[in-house]
Amino acid sequence: MSKKLPLAKHLSDSEYQLLMEVYANHNRSMGLDERKKFTLSDIVRVRRNVKERCLEVYYKSGDWWRYAADGTWY
C-alpha cells in the first residue's frame, strides 16, 4: 500500500483503500466549486464506525459523511 495520509494511519489497508475509493467517487459526484471544499487535504479526521460498518470522514468545513463498506456515502 502506498504511503497513507497521516490522519488515516490508524486504518487497516482495506479500510484505507475503501476511504480512497469512496472519496474518489464522492468527489466526482460534486460540482467543481463544491470539490474545492472537499479535497483530501481538507479531511481533518477519519473515524472507524464498526457498528454501522463505515468510516466517518470529517472535513475542515464541519461537514462529514459516512463512507460505507458497500462503497456508498451518506
C-alpha positions in Angstrom: 0.0 0.0 0.0 1.3 3.5 -0.8 2.0 5.9 1.9 -1.2 6.7 3.9 -2.4 10.1 4.8 -1.1 10.9 8.3 -4.7 11.3 9.7 -5.6 7.8 8.4 -2.6 5.8 9.6 -4.8 4.0 12.1 -6.8 2.4 9.3 -6.1 -1.1 8.0 -5.0 -1.3 4.4 -8.5 -2.4 3.4 -10.1 0.4 5.3 -7.7 2.9 3.7 -8.5 1.5 0.3 -12.2 2.0 1.0 -11.6 5.6 2.1 -9.7 6.4 -1.1 -12.2 4.6 -3.4 -15.3 6.1 -1.9 -13.7 9.5 -1.6 -12.9 9.5 -5.3 -16.4 8.5 -6.3 -17.9 11.1 -3.8 -15.6 13.8 -5.1 -16.5 13.0 -8.8 -20.2 13.4 -7.9 -19.7 17.0 -6.8 -19.6 20.2 -8.9 -16.3 21.9 -9.4 -17.0 24.6 -6.8 -18.1 22.1 -4.2 -15.0 19.9 -4.8 -12.7 22.8 -3.7 -14.1 22.5 -0.2 -13.7 18.7 0.0 -10.1 17.9 -1.1 -8.1 15.2 0.6 -6.2 17.9 2.5 -9.5 19.2 3.9 -10.1 16.0 5.7 -9.4 16.6 9.4 -10.4 13.2 10.9 -11.4 9.7 9.9 -13.2 7.6 12.5 -14.0 3.9 12.2 -17.6 3.1 13.0 -17.7 -0.7 13.5 -21.4 -0.8 14.3 -22.5 0.8 11.1 -19.6 -0.7 9.0 -18.5 2.7 7.8 -15.8 5.3 8.1 -16.9 8.7 9.3 -14.9 11.3 7.4 -14.8 14.9 8.8 -13.8 18.0 6.8 -12.5 21.4 7.8 -15.8 22.9 6.9 -17.5 21.0 9.6 -19.3 18.7 7.1 -18.9 15.0 7.4 -20.0 11.8 5.7 -20.2 8.2 6.4 -18.2 6.2 3.8 -19.9 2.7 3.8 -18.4 -0.7 3.2 -20.6 -1.1 0.2 -18.9 1.9 -1.5 -21.7 4.4 -0.8 -21.7 7.6 1.2 -24.4 9.3 3.2 
